[in-house]
Amino acid sequence: MLPKITEEFDLHIEEAAIRLSEVIRKTPLELNLSLSRTFDSNIYLKREDLQVVRSYKLRGAYNMTSCLDAELLKKGVVCASAGNHAQGVAYSCNQMGVRGVIFMPKITPKQKIEQTRMFGNGNIEIVLVGDTFDDCANAAKIYTKEHNMTFIPPFDHPQVIAGQGTIGLEILKEIPKGTIDYLFIPIGGGGLCAGVGAYIKDHSPNTKIIGVEPAGAPCMKAAFDEKHPVTLAHINKFVDGAAVQRAGDITYPICRKVADDICLVQEGEVCTTILKLYNKDAIVVEPAGALAITALNQYSEEIKGKNVVCIVSGSNNDINRMQEIKERSLIFEGLKHYFIIRLPQRTNALKDFVNEVLSEHDDIVRFEYMKKNDRENGPALIGIEVDTVGEYDNLIARMLKYGLDFTQLDPNSDLGKYIV
């Protein structure tokens, strides 16, 4: 008889659950009616966005810290993080009375720094260093070695993985084993997928596990393709809670064993999910927290009539990002477009454009006149929002019929990113 996955990789998830029982919040597993109707299935959300530190990261951080012996605890712990892991470590230090040094990049938003400091409650020191996470992590590891402390990694450690795996244990207590058809799990470095996936496959082997990554940071998909972890040269950092350049050396083989598929979702589609969750269910999630739900669109036919669980991993979303989230969503949905339009230099040229080209449902949401020295034409940057995808084709047809000289900007190009 083959060993259980949790035994094969030395994951003690049941023991971790006991350690965490007095510290974490046993988050609800909720049937979401709007999603269930949309996909004609039973969609359950595991609400880790309601965790004490508003993400699941506390589970792994506290489990590893609490496993250290007294001598190591006296020396303290170190971590590197720009967000959820930092807050999980800070909370753990406060609960256990352990000194912690938390390295964060200099570009970390003030809100996240203050949240981390609040959870640490005087037990931690925050060190801002480097312009990137890699710079920050390297500095943290050097500091750890120099001060003979213990480094708490965000995902690539058996005790961290076991802590995250307690989510799987909680899910199966709510839904009997064998009745979960699909489980969608967000992936950054793979700690959550490895821990939860291992526990679910041991106790509900017929459940299909789908790991979900942002298309701009597919480190686990790359590892699956190459059959070993690889370092991505460039990643899109928008889904910051899952923007990881390299899958873990420990998490990869577990994910390889438990995940039935890796799904990549576009960052703009993630933004649409964030807005829908807020508008329909008053659920506030961060981009990484929306990954699992976003993936449902790609499995709409497969999951019909099935019992489906999505892990909502966190809700640490800075309100200052909402305008960008709306912008990305509209562009992804094909409802917002940017053009450089060279308007003729005559009286009422702009008025004619509005009256002759735009329909009553088209809205100018940005206008910048860019006239320099051309006497005949004055280029203008114009952003237009349409109310339906089909209206875009009608807009282009009217612009051509009117004889406009225009260039559409690709928002994903270097020029588009610079101007828009």
C-alpha positions in Angstrom: 0.0 0.0 0.0 1.4 3.4 -1.0 2.0 5.9 1.9 -0.3 8.9 2.2 1.0 12.0 0.6 1.2 13.7 4.0 3.3 10.9 5.4 5.5 10.7 2.3 6.5 14.4 2.6 6.4 14.4 6.5 3.5 16.8 6.7 1.9 16.7 10.2 -1.3 18.6 9.4 -3.4 17.2 12.2 -0.7 18.2 14.8 -0.6 21.6 13.2 -4.3 22.0 13.6 -4.0 21.4 17.4 -1.3 24.0 17.7 -3.3 26.5 15.8 -6.7 25.8 17.5 -6.3 28.7 20.0 -4.8 31.2 17.7 -6.5 31.2 14.3 -10.1 31.7 13.4 -11.9 28.7 11.9 -13.1 30.5 8.9 -16.5 29.8 7.4 -17.2 27.7 4.4 -20.1 29.5 2.7 -22.4 28.5 -0.1 -22.3 31.5 -2.5 -25.7 31.8 -4.2 -24.8 34.2 -6.9 -21.9 32.1 -8.1 -23.8 28.9 -7.8 -26.6 30.3 -10.0 -24.0 31.6 -12.5 -22.3 28.3 -12.9 -25.3 26.0 -12.3 -23.4 24.2 -9.4 -22.8 24.4 -5.7 -20.0 26.9 -5.2 -18.6 27.1 -1.7 -16.1 29.8 -0.6 -13.5 29.1 2.1 -13.3 32.6 3.6 -9.7 33.0 4.6 -10.2 36.7 3.9 -11.9 36.6 7.3 -8.8 35.2 9.1 -7.4 37.2 12.1 -4.8 38.8 9.9 -7.1 38.8 6.8 -5.2 36.0 5.1 -4.3 32.3 5.5 -0.6 33.1 6.0 -0.9 33.1 9.8 -1.4 29.4 9.8 2.0 28.5 8.3 3.9 31.3 10.1 2.5 30.4 13.6 2.9 26.6 13.1 6.6 26.8 12.2 7.4 29.4 14.9 5.6 27.3 17.5 7.7 24.2 16.5 11.0 25.9 17.4 12.7 24.9 20.6 13.1 27.3 23.5 16.7 28.1 22.6 15.9 29.1 19.1 12.9 31.1 20.2 15.1 33.1 22.5 17.3 34.2 19.6 14.2 35.3 17.6 12.9 34.9 14.1 13.3 36.8 10.8 11.1 37.0 7.7 11.0 38.9 4.4 7.6 39.9 3.0 5.8 42.9 1.6 2.4 41.8 2.9 0.5 38.9 4.3 3.3 36.7 5.4 4.8 39.6 7.3 1.6 40.2 9.1 1.3 36.5 10.0 4.8 36.4 11.4 4.2 39.6 13.3 1.0 38.2 14.9 2.8 35.0 15.8 5.6 36.9 17.5 3.1 38.9 19.6 1.2 35.7 20.6 4.3 33.9 21.6 6.3 36.8 23.0 9.1 36.2 20.5 11.3 38.9 19.0 10.9 39.2 15.3 12.7 41.2 12.6 10.7 41.7 9.5 12.3 42.9 6.3 10.1 44.7 3.8 11.0 46.4 0.5 11.3 50.2 0.7 8.4 50.4 -1.8 6.0 48.6 0.5 2.8 50.7 1.0 2.5 52.5 4.3 -0.8 50.8 5.1 0.9 47.3 5.0 3.8 48.5 7.2 1.4 49.9 9.8 -0.7 46.8 9.8 2.4 44.6 10.3 3.5 46.9 13.2 0.1 46.8 14.7 -0.1 43.0 14.7 3.5 42.8 16.1 2.4 45.0 19.1 6.0 45.9 20.1 7.5 42.5 19.6 8.9 43.2 16.1 11.3 45.4 14.3 10.6 46.4 10.7 13.6 46.9 8.4 12.9 48.6 5.1 15.6 47.6 2.6 15.9 47.3 -1.2 13.6 48.2 -4.1 12.6 44.6 -4.9 11.5 41.6 -2.9 14.6 39.7 -3.9 16.8 42.4 -2.5 14.8 42.4 0.7 14.9 38.6 1.0 18.7 38.5 0.4 19.2 41.1 3.1 17.0 39.2 5.5 18.9 35.9 5.0 22.2 37.6 5.6 20.9 39.2 8.8 19.5 35.8 9.9 22.9 34.2 9.6 24.8 37.0 11.2 22.5 37.0 14.2 22.1 33.3 14.5 18.3 33.6 14.3 15.7 31.5 12.5 14.3 32.4 9.1 10.5 31.8 8.6 10.0 31.3 4.8 6.7 32.3 3.2 6.0 28.8 1.7 8.9 26.5 1.2 9.1 24.6 4.6 7.3 21.5 5.7 5.9 23.1 8.9 4.7 26.2 6.9 3.1 23.8 4.4 1.5 21.8 7.2 0.0 25.0 8.7 -1.6 26.0 5.5 -2.8 22.4 5.1 -5.1 22.8 8.1 -7.5 24.6 5.7 -8.1 21.3 4.0 -8.9 19.6 7.4 -11.5 22.4 8.1 -13.1 22.0 4.7 -13.6 18.3 5.1 -15.2 18.8 8.5 -17.8 21.0 6.8 -18.3 18.9 3.7 -18.1 15.1 4.0 -15.2 13.4 2.2 -16.1 12.2 -1.3 -18.6 15.0 -1.9 -16.2 17.7 -3.1 -15.9 17.4 -6.9 -13.5 20.3 -7.5 -11.2 22.4 -5.3 -9.7 25.6 -6.7 -6.5 26.8 -4.8 -4.5 29.9 -5.5 -0.8 29.4 -6.1 2.1 31.8 -5.4 5.0 29.7 -4.3 2.9 26.7 -3.7 2.6 26.3 0.1 -1.2 26.6 0.2 -1.7 24.2 -2.7 0.8 21.7 -1.4 -0.6 21.6 2.2 -4.3 21.7 1.3 -3.9 19.5 -1.7 -2.0 16.8 0.2 -4.6 16.6 2.9 -7.6 16.6 0.5 -6.0 13.9 -1.8 -5.3 11.7 1.2 -8.9 11.9 2.5 -10.9 12.6 -0.7 -8.8 11.2 -3.6 -11.5 11.7 -6.2 -11.6 15.5 -5.7 -10.0 17.3 -8.6 -7.6 19.9 -7.4 -7.0 22.9 -9.7 -4.1 25.2 -8.9 -4.6 28.8 -10.1 -1.9 31.3 -11.0 -1.9 34.8 -12.4 -0.9 34.6 -16.1 1.9 37.2 -15.5 3.6 35.1 -12.8 3.2 31.4 -13.7 6.1 30.0 -11.7 4.4 26.7 -10.8 3.2 26.1 -14.4 6.7 26.7 -15.6 8.0 24.2 -13.0 5.4 21.6 -14.3 6.5 22.2 -17.9 10.2 21.9 -17.1 9.7 19.2 -14.5 11.6 21.2 -11.9 11.4 24.7 -10.4 12.7 27.5 -12.6 13.3 31.2 -12.0 11.2 33.4 -14.2 13.1 36.3 -15.6 10.2 38.7 -15.5 6.8 38.7 -13.7 3.8 40.9 -13.5 3.6 42.0 -9.9 0.0 43.2 -9.9 -1.4 40.1 -8.2 1.1 40.8 -5.4 0.1 37.9 -3.1 0.9 35.4 -5.8 3.6 37.2 -7.8 6.5 34.7 -7.2 9.4 34.2 -9.6 10.2 30.6 -8.5 8.1 27.8 -7.1 9.4 26.2 -3.9 11.8 23.2 -4.1 9.7 21.5 -1.4 6.3 22.7 -2.6 6.8 21.8 -6.3 7.0 18.0 -5.9 3.9 18.0 -3.7 1.9 20.2 -6.0 3.0 18.0 -8.9 1.6 15.0 -7.1 -1.7 16.5 -5.9 -2.7 19.1 -8.6 -4.8 17.7 -11.5 -4.3 20.9 -13.5 -2.7 24.4 -13.3 -5.0 27.2 -14.5 -3.6 30.6 -15.6 -5.9 33.6 -15.3 -5.4 37.1 -16.7 -4.8 40.0 -14.3 -7.7 42.0 -15.9 -10.1 39.1 -15.4 -9.0 39.0 -11.7 -10.0 42.6 -11.4 -13.4 41.9 -12.9 -13.9 39.2 -10.2 -12.9 41.6 -7.4 -15.5 44.2 -8.6 -18.2 41.5 -8.9 -17.6 40.1 -5.5 -17.8 43.6 -4.0 -20.9 44.7 -5.9 -22.9 41.4 -5.5 -21.8 40.0 -2.2 -20.0 42.9 -0.4 -16.9 40.7 -0.2 -13.6 42.6 -0.3 -10.7 40.6 -1.6 -7.2 41.3 -2.7 -6.1 40.2 -6.2 -4.6 36.9 -5.0 -7.8 36.2 -3.1 -9.8 36.4 -6.3 -7.7 33.9 -8.3 -9.7 30.7 -7.4 -13.1 32.2 -8.2 -11.8 33.7 -11.5 -10.7 30.3 -12.7 -14.3 29.1 -12.6 -14.9 30.8 -16.0 -12.5 28.3 -17.7 -14.2 25.3 -16.1 -17.9 26.4 -16.5 -18.9 23.3 -18.5 -17.0 20.8 -16.3 -18.4 22.0 -13.0 -22.1 22.0 -13.9 -24.0 20.2 -11.2 -20.9 19.7 -9.1 -19.8 20.6 -5.6 -17.0 23.1 -5.9 -14.8 24.8 -3.2 -12.8 27.9 -3.9 -10.3 29.2 -1.4 -10.5 33.0 -0.9 -7.0 33.5 0.3 -6.9 37.1 1.6 -8.4 40.6 1.7 -5.5 42.9 2.3 -6.4 45.2 -0.5 -5.3 48.9 -0.4 -8.3 51.1 -1.2 -5.9 53.3 -3.3 -5.7 50.4 -5.8 -9.4 50.4 -6.6 -9.2 52.9 -9.5 -6.4 50.7 -11.1 -8.5 47.6 -10.5 -11.5 49.2 -12.3 -9.3 50.4 -15.2 -7.8 46.9 -15.7 -11.2 45.3 -15.5 -12.8 47.6 -18.1 -9.9 47.1 -20.5 -10.0 43.3 -20.1 -13.8 43.3 -20.7 -13.3 45.4 -23.9 -15.3 48.3 -22.5 -12.5 50.9 -22.4 -10.3 51.9 -25.2 -7.6 54.6 -25.8 -6.9 56.3 -29.1 -4.5 59.0 -30.4 -6.8 60.9 -32.8 -5.3 63.6 -35.0 -8.1 66.1 -35.2 -8.1 68.7 -38.0 -7.2 72.2 -37.0 -10.5 73.9 -37.7 -13.4 75.3 -35.7 -15.8 72.8 -34.2 -13.6 69.8 -35.0 -14.0 68.3 -31.5 -17.7 69.2 -31.5 -18.2 67.3 -34.8 -16.3 64.3 -33.4 -18.6 64.1 -30.4 -21.8 64.6 -32.5 -21.0 62.5 -35.6 -18.8 59.7 -34.2 -19.8 59.0 -30.6 -23.1 57.4 -29.8 -25.3 58.3 -26.9 -23.8 55.5 -24.9 -20.2 56.3 -25.6 -18.4 58.3 -22.8 -15.2 60.2 -23.1 -13.3 59.4 -19.9 -10.0 61.0 -20.8 -9.0 63.8 -23.1 -5.5 65.3 -23.4 -4.8 67.7 -26.3 -1.2 67.1 -27.5 -0.8 69.9 -30.0 2.9 70.8 -30.6 3.6 72.5 -34.0 1.7 70.8 -36.8 -0.6 73.5 -38.4 -3.0 71.0 -39.9 -3.5 68.3 -37.3 -3.5 68.3 -33.5 -3.2 64.8 -31.9 -5.3 64.2 -28.9 -5.2 61.3 -26.4 -8.9 60.2 -26.0 -10.2 57.4 -23.7 -13.6 56.1 -24.6 -15.8 53.9 -22.5 -18.5 51.9 -24.3 -21.5 50.2 -22.6 -21.2 46.8 -24.5 -18.4 44.9 -26.3 -20.4 45.0 -29.6 -20.5 48.8 -29.5 -16.7 48.9 -29.9 -17.0 47.6 -33.5 -19.7 50.2 -34.2 -17.4 53.0 -32.8 -14.5 51.9 -35.1 -16.9 51.8 -38.1 -18.1 55.4 -37.5 -14.5 56.6 -37.0 -13.5 55.1 -40.4 -16.6 56.4 -42.1 -15.9 59.9 -40.7 -12.4 59.7 -42.1 -10.6 60.2 -38.9 -6.8 59.7 -38.7 -6.4 57.6 -35.5 -4.2 55.1 -33.8 -5.5 52.7 -31.2 -3.2 52.2 -28.2 -2.4 48.8 -26.9 -2.5 49.3 -23.1 -0.1 46.3 -22.6 2.5 47.8 -24.9 5.4 49.9 -23.5 3.8 53.0 -25.2 0.4 52.2 -23.9 1.6 51.7 -20.3 3.6 55.0 -20.5 0.7 57.1 -21.8 -2.3 55.4 -20.2 
